[in-house]
Amino acid sequence: MKNTTFAIVLKKCKILIMRLIKYVSAEDAVKIIKSGDRVHLSSVAVTPHKLIKAMVERGRAGEIYDVKIQHIHIEGVVEYANPEFEGIFDTQQFFVGGNLRKQTQAGYADYVPVFLSETQKLIREGYLKVNVAMIMVSLPDKHGFVSLGTSVDATLAAVECADTVIALVNPNVPRTWGDAMISTNMIDYFVEDNSLLYAHDPALLSPMEIAIGKNVATLVEDGACLQMGIGGIPNAVLAQLGNHKDLGVHTEMFSDGILPLVEKGVVTGRMKNFDKGKMVASFLMGSKALYDFVDDNPMVAMMDVSHTNNVAVIRKLDHVTAINAALAIDLTGQVCADSIGIRHYSGVGGQIDFIRGAGYSKNGRPIIAMPSITEKGMSKISPTLIEGSGVVSTRANIHWVVTEQGVVNLYGKTMQERAKLLISIAHPNHREMLDKAAFERFGPHYRFAPKAYNQ
């Protein structure tokens, strides 16, 4: 009876708060945007499409021009970077997703090279002055707070620093804790929205991904603190960890692959030096099951990137095992993860943040994991990076490298030793070519070392 009464009172409080909030239409809210303004968009699953559409219509009508739009990766189809809006909207991304890759490579959108940890710094220290922040939040609670839900990242910094904040209030946004909770007093305009969050169900793992996952899993110890991204390889690694104990999570993001490990009691966070028992992340992307899991879950702390991706924070955790991807790696260990030659593909993201943090961590293991070949059969381990490729992680940053062919550790190794080790985990079809390139690079002192294979 008491529980029923409490639920009724709570519902009445929520209704009262909702009535106190004055809602406007998306069209009226975006009238605050002026020509020359910089607009920050919340990211990934909580991309505020209703507001974006209204803003684009203003641009199409000739009401605004030279509006700079900044964001990390956003989901869904967007128009503002299309050629027709050149001069009206100027897209400046901190990470390039597939939905804006063609526009970026064609020059209609642009990229800001920045570590994920410092995206908030660009905003808080005024390098990028935000005039309007357009975000999506949960329903307000009885205390007048809403949650940023699945994306705190640099959005919290934008909310704190923007001249004006417009929020879509959406009942489908999960109520997450940590830095995600903000007061409704920080929001200037409220717009109702009932759209479903963008969701991605986990794809079936390929044999290549499974093989890489098994190899990476050999490096994960009981009590390790995991950082991983989204996609086949992270999920393949997680699928191999069902018999591990007391794993922790401190990462920029996680997805559905972690859920079975939580259900089995493998992920406990018990061994973490701080944030004990908490799964710490800055943004999420996955299925509705993932969003339901994090909703009002005290085990999950959604934090600012100044915490999740801060090297000084990461290094204080023991056994940080950071798993990051690469597009290519050369024979000395230089890693390209953001471009294919001069064609920009993604971004720096949090790779360096966690490669450095895990490198400093007591018994930490920074890992680069990737297939040995592309879908077209070309070697991803190459004599040199393609001309114009960006070096995201320098050769001095790299420790463990994993492919489906094996596992090697480059840390403390000479240039020639690195070449031999990397050739050992290259695809067999390309080893002779790579060995010849190494001989030409290093001279007669270099000797082919078949015993290095699959170390």
VOGU-3710 file (C-alpha; in Angstrom, 3 decimals, decimal comma):
1> mknttfaivl> 0,000/0,000/0,000  2,817/2,395/0,909  4,582/1,684/-2,385  1,375/2,394/-4,314  0,881/5,696/-2,496  4,478/6,720/-3,154  4,111/5,942/-6,864  0,960/8,087/-7,067  2,684/11,006/-5,322  5,729/10,682/-7,587
11> kkckilimrl> 3,536/10,688/-10,691  1,710/13,805/-9,474  5,051/15,547/-8,849  6,220/14,745/-12,366  2,956/16,028/-13,837  3,284/19,244/-11,805  6,843/19,843/-13,006  5,824/19,133/-16,596  3,064/21,725/-16,271  5,517/24,308/-14,892
21> ikyvsaedav> 7,742/23,915/-17,935  6,643/26,062/-20,839  6,985/24,206/-24,142  7,410/25,859/-27,520  7,477/24,452/-31,022  10,747/23,478/-32,642  10,155/26,181/-35,250  9,794/28,876/-32,605  12,765/27,623/-30,571  15,271/27,788/-33,444
31> kiiksgdrvh> 14,328/31,411/-34,185  16,946/32,271/-31,562  19,676/31,186/-34,041  21,251/34,155/-35,818  23,521/34,348/-38,844  27,126/33,814/-37,746  26,184/31,765/-34,681  27,899/28,553/-33,628  25,449/25,742/-32,794  26,450/22,653/-30,814
41> lssvavtphk> 24,451/19,435/-31,316  24,176/16,586/-28,818  25,537/13,407/-30,309  25,026/9,789/-31,310  21,702/8,275/-30,151  20,335/11,607/-28,883  20,943/13,608/-32,055  18,221/16,331/-31,882  16,756/15,810/-35,354  13,511/17,689/-34,721
51> likamvergr> 15,497/20,850/-33,987  17,956/20,211/-36,811  15,084/19,946/-39,291  13,583/23,229/-38,106  16,990/24,937/-38,334  17,557/23,588/-41,855  14,172/24,958/-42,957  15,224/28,414/-41,768  18,378/28,080/-43,835  16,404/26,917/-46,867
61> ageiydvkiq> 14,117/29,938/-46,504  17,117/32,284/-46,543  16,579/33,494/-42,983  20,071/32,612/-41,735  23,520/32,059/-43,214  27,107/31,332/-42,088  25,895/29,219/-39,151  28,630/26,962/-37,813  27,413/23,536/-36,680  29,664/21,508/-34,400
71> hihiegvvey> 29,261/18,043/-32,953  30,975/14,756/-32,291  29,503/11,864/-34,290  25,769/12,148/-34,914  23,331/9,512/-36,146  20,798/9,614/-38,938  20,441/11,468/-42,219  21,327/15,173/-42,128  20,962/17,796/-44,848  22,942/20,761/-43,581
81> anpefegifd> 26,252/19,500/-45,068  24,775/19,007/-48,547  26,070/21,234/-51,384  22,820/23,247/-51,509  23,585/24,663/-48,054  27,105/25,869/-48,813  27,477/29,323/-47,270  24,420/28,757/-45,092  25,776/26,065/-42,770  29,431/25,322/-42,013
91> tqqffvggnl> 29,793/21,805/-40,546  32,740/21,357/-38,160  32,939/17,868/-36,682  35,080/16,424/-33,904  34,600/12,954/-35,435  33,402/11,969/-38,898  30,738/9,287/-39,104  29,561/7,370/-42,131  26,592/9,685/-42,635  28,849/12,685/-43,324
101> rkqtqagyad> 31,933/10,965/-44,752  31,220/11,716/-48,422  30,388/15,356/-47,691  33,596/15,710/-45,676  35,769/14,123/-48,347  34,154/16,423/-50,935  34,857/19,495/-48,792  31,270/20,418/-47,950  31,876/19,501/-44,315  35,054/19,808/-42,291
111> yvpvflsetq> 36,844/18,128/-39,397  38,477/19,535/-36,255  41,476/17,365/-35,271  41,214/17,007/-31,500  41,565/14,361/-28,822  38,150/13,381/-27,517  39,285/14,378/-24,019  39,836/17,943/-25,221  36,584/18,497/-27,104  35,148/19,952/-23,902
121> kliregylkv> 38,253/22,124/-23,463  37,696/23,774/-26,838  34,292/24,832/-25,540  35,029/25,611/-21,887  38,148/27,659/-22,641  36,439/29,613/-25,405  38,351/28,372/-28,432  34,945/27,542/-29,921  32,352/29,933/-28,555  28,950/28,207/-28,489
131> nvamimvslp> 25,992/30,485/-29,042  23,246/27,846/-29,111  23,289/24,285/-27,755  20,593/21,971/-29,141  20,250/18,812/-27,058  17,896/15,967/-26,178  17,052/15,070/-22,571  14,872/12,780/-20,474  11,617/13,768/-18,810  12,180/15,929/-15,725
141> dkhgfvslgt> 12,084/14,253/-12,325  10,321/15,475/-9,194  13,348/17,621/-8,308  13,356/19,463/-11,616  16,311/17,629/-13,129  16,615/16,045/-16,552  19,252/13,632/-17,824  21,457/13,949/-20,900  20,886/10,216/-21,235  23,239/8,431/-23,595
151> svdatlaave> 25,611/11,312/-24,396  27,399/13,501/-21,885  30,694/13,735/-23,864  31,218/17,435/-24,735  27,494/18,208/-24,539  27,659/19,106/-20,852  30,350/21,681/-21,612  28,142/23,145/-24,360  25,169/23,376/-21,983  27,312/25,118/-19,385
161> cadtvialvn> 28,805/27,624/-21,834  26,148/28,310/-24,477  24,296/31,607/-24,573  21,057/29,676/-25,201  20,134/26,022/-24,611  17,253/24,355/-26,486  16,232/20,890/-25,297  14,042/18,244/-26,851  12,304/16,553/-23,919  11,873/12,927/-24,891
171> pnvprtwgda> 10,396/10,114/-22,750  12,549/7,613/-24,656  15,796/9,094/-23,334  17,063/6,945/-20,432  17,590/8,600/-17,084  21,304/8,123/-16,510  23,418/9,241/-13,583  26,880/10,730/-13,087  27,449/14,027/-14,883  24,344/13,437/-17,003
181> mistnmidyf> 21,927/15,064/-14,561  21,311/18,772/-15,190  18,798/21,207/-13,752  15,946/22,428/-15,929  17,156/25,906/-14,906  20,057/25,423/-17,349  17,639/25,152/-20,281  16,047/28,147/-21,998  13,599/26,493/-24,414  11,813/23,156/-24,100
191> vednsllyah> 10,395/21,282/-27,085  8,373/18,079/-26,836  9,632/15,082/-28,786  8,588/11,431/-28,804  10,956/10,048/-31,417  12,729/6,764/-30,774  16,437/6,904/-30,085  18,730/5,750/-32,853  19,564/2,123/-32,159  21,886/-0,475/-33,632
201> dpallspmei> 21,341/-4,146/-32,884  24,595/-6,132/-32,684  25,595/-7,660/-36,015  26,647/-11,272/-36,405  30,372/-11,685/-35,840  32,514/-12,698/-38,802  35,104/-15,502/-38,545  37,815/-12,805/-38,820  36,365/-10,845/-35,909  36,000/-13,985/-33,790
211> aigknvatlv> 39,646/-14,906/-34,416  40,813/-11,413/-33,465  38,561/-11,475/-30,398  40,101/-14,735/-29,207  43,610/-13,346/-29,621  42,828/-10,115/-27,782  41,101/-12,044/-24,976  44,411/-13,760/-24,151  45,689/-10,354/-23,018  42,751/-9,614/-20,695
221> edgaclqmgi> 43,444/-10,607/-17,092  40,999/-11,072/-14,230  40,387/-7,700/-12,584  41,258/-5,762/-15,743  39,562/-2,408/-16,372  38,269/-2,340/-19,936  38,083/0,368/-22,548  36,539/-0,604/-25,860  34,573/0,901/-28,702  31,654/-0,198/-30,808
231> ggipnavlaq> 31,652/-2,780/-33,570  32,538/-6,347/-34,362  36,001/-6,577/-32,814  35,081/-5,161/-29,369  32,000/-7,389/-29,265  34,093/-10,379/-30,358  36,532/-9,723/-27,501  33,740/-9,380/-24,955  32,186/-12,631/-26,175  35,381/-14,436/-25,100
241> lgnhkdlgvh> 35,440/-13,092/-21,538  32,605/-15,113/-20,012  34,925/-16,994/-17,639  36,804/-13,935/-16,397  36,329/-12,422/-12,957  35,805/-8,935/-11,584  36,281/-6,942/-14,755  35,792/-3,200/-14,580  34,713/-0,665/-17,184  36,165/2,796/-17,701
251> temfsdgilp> 35,680/3,772/-21,314  34,543/6,552/-23,605  31,656/4,330/-24,717  30,233/0,846/-24,549  27,575/-1,121/-26,387  25,503/-4,289/-26,131  28,476/-6,639/-25,981  29,021/-5,784/-22,331  25,494/-6,755/-21,216  25,960/-10,565/-21,048
261> lvekgvvtgr> 29,066/-10,042/-18,900  27,113/-7,893/-16,464  24,320/-10,472/-16,294  26,842/-13,265/-15,593  28,539/-11,272/-12,841  31,816/-11,014/-14,785  31,718/-7,193/-14,777  31,650/-6,029/-11,167  34,075/-3,094/-10,983  35,118/-4,430/-7,589
271> mknfdkgkmv> 38,837/-4,135/-8,324  38,781/-0,536/-9,585  40,925/1,963/-7,666  38,082/4,491/-7,762  34,562/4,650/-9,194  34,305/1,203/-7,581  31,405/-0,846/-8,846  30,637/1,731/-11,537  30,618/1,262/-15,287  31,973/4,625/-16,424
281> asflmgskal> 31,385/5,944/-19,939  30,757/9,223/-21,727  28,387/8,127/-24,489  26,529/4,992/-25,558  25,385/3,466/-28,809  23,479/0,215/-29,151  20,073/-1,410/-29,055  16,976/-0,542/-27,063  18,063/-3,268/-24,624  21,195/-1,219/-23,885
291> ydfvddnpmv> 19,176/1,953/-23,294  16,794/0,065/-21,020  19,758/-1,330/-19,082  21,271/2,082/-18,315  17,924/3,701/-17,444  17,991/4,700/-13,766  20,852/2,228/-13,204  23,140/3,321/-10,347  25,825/0,947/-11,645  26,317/3,188/-14,707
301> ammdvshtnn> 27,983/6,598/-14,430  27,782/8,744/-17,554  30,616/11,235/-17,239  32,156/14,235/-18,968  34,999/13,373/-21,366  37,259/15,430/-19,108  36,914/12,487/-16,700  36,517/9,420/-18,909  39,288/10,301/-21,356  41,655/12,183/-19,089
311> vavirkldhv> 45,063/10,485/-19,138  45,714/11,658/-15,575  42,524/9,871/-14,475  43,004/6,717/-16,551  46,550/6,151/-15,311  45,335/5,959/-11,686  43,369/2,814/-12,533  45,285/-0,475/-12,449  45,213/-3,082/-15,240  43,633/-0,753/-17,817
321> tainaalaid> 43,204/-2,829/-20,960  42,477/-0,442/-23,820  41,345/-1,966/-27,116  41,444/0,355/-30,117  41,207/-0,126/-33,870  43,346/0,982/-36,792  43,009/1,422/-40,532  46,693/0,659/-41,101  50,039/0,271/-39,354  53,504/0,537/-40,863
331> ltgqvcadsi> 56,490/-1,699/-40,135  57,757/0,633/-37,399  54,444/0,787/-35,521  52,959/4,061/-36,760  49,176/3,744/-36,589  46,735/5,460/-38,929  43,158/5,430/-37,641  41,512/8,500/-39,165  42,216/8,602/-42,902  42,959/6,580/-46,003
341> girhysgvgg> 45,660/8,618/-47,652  44,328/12,150/-47,890  40,704/10,968/-47,757  39,421/11,634/-44,259  37,558/8,691/-42,788  36,786/9,150/-39,072  38,783/10,976/-36,406  41,381/10,870/-33,672  38,676/10,110/-31,118  39,879/8,729/-27,799
351> qidfirgagy> 42,600/6,417/-29,104  45,560/8,439/-27,844  43,783/9,270/-24,579  43,509/5,576/-23,746  46,710/4,349/-25,395  48,598/6,832/-23,197  46,455/6,222/-20,125  46,756/2,443/-20,355  50,484/2,783/-21,006  50,891/4,646/-17,718
361> skngrpiiam> 48,494/2,361/-15,819  50,037/-0,210/-13,467  50,061/-3,466/-15,475  48,092/-1,670/-18,195  47,843/-3,039/-21,714  47,302/-0,666/-24,649  46,143/-2,789/-27,602  45,688/-2,040/-31,299  43,439/-4,715/-32,828  42,653/-5,019/-36,524
371> psitekgmsk> 42,305/-7,513/-39,366  45,573/-8,238/-41,202  43,924/-7,486/-44,565  41,219/-5,234/-45,981  38,003/-6,557/-47,521  39,802/-6,377/-50,883  42,685/-8,508/-49,598  45,262/-5,714/-49,250  47,623/-5,836/-46,280  46,790/-3,462/-43,440
381> isptliegsg> 50,352/-3,898/-42,227  52,346/-1,962/-44,801  55,962/-0,950/-45,462  54,916/2,691/-45,082  51,593/4,395/-44,561  49,836/5,613/-47,686  50,997/9,126/-48,554  48,805/11,665/-46,796  47,649/9,285/-44,056  47,403/10,731/-40,572
391> vvstranihw> 49,522/9,236/-37,784  47,070/9,029/-34,909  49,310/6,977/-32,600  53,055/7,366/-33,010  55,421/4,407/-33,007  56,488/5,375/-29,485  52,904/4,969/-28,218  52,368/1,422/-29,440  52,564/-1,668/-27,235  50,404/-4,662/-28,193
401> vvteqgvvnl> 49,243/-5,248/-31,767  46,748/-8,008/-32,545  45,429/-9,463/-35,791  43,681/-12,742/-36,537  47,190/-14,113/-37,204  48,576/-13,548/-33,726  49,687/-11,201/-30,940  52,925/-9,200/-30,607  54,283/-6,571/-28,222  56,336/-3,780/-29,809
411> ygktmqerak> 57,110/-1,939/-26,594  60,846/-1,616/-26,051  61,633/-3,175/-29,416  63,973/-1,718/-32,039  62,772/-0,720/-35,478  64,047/-3,942/-37,027  62,585/-6,079/-34,251  59,251/-4,347/-34,728  59,284/-5,092/-38,439  59,910/-8,790/-37,806
421> llisiahpnh> 57,179/-8,979/-35,174  54,607/-7,175/-37,305  55,413/-9,350/-40,312  54,754/-12,352/-38,079  51,106/-11,314/-37,638  50,586/-10,117/-41,207  48,544/-12,218/-43,591  50,695/-15,043/-45,041  49,999/-13,788/-48,563  51,841/-10,539/-47,802
431> remldkaafe> 54,726/-11,613/-45,571  57,250/-12,045/-48,367  56,481/-8,573/-49,733  56,784/-7,019/-46,271  60,019/-8,860/-45,527  61,532/-7,609/-48,783  60,470/-4,040/-47,931  62,036/-4,354/-44,481  65,297/-5,610/-45,991  65,358/-2,671/-48,405
441> rfgphyrfap> 64,664/-0,248/-45,570  67,071/-1,539/-42,949  69,843/-2,941/-45,120  71,902/-6,138/-44,991  71,935/-6,261/-41,191  68,198/-7,069/-41,277  67,503/-10,782/-41,467  64,212/-12,536/-42,075  63,170/-14,297/-38,859  60,499/-16,946/-39,469
451> kaynq> 60,675/-18,024/-35,834  59,034/-14,713/-34,927  55,793/-15,756/-36,589  52,811/-16,074/-34,251  54,743/-15,127/-31,140
//
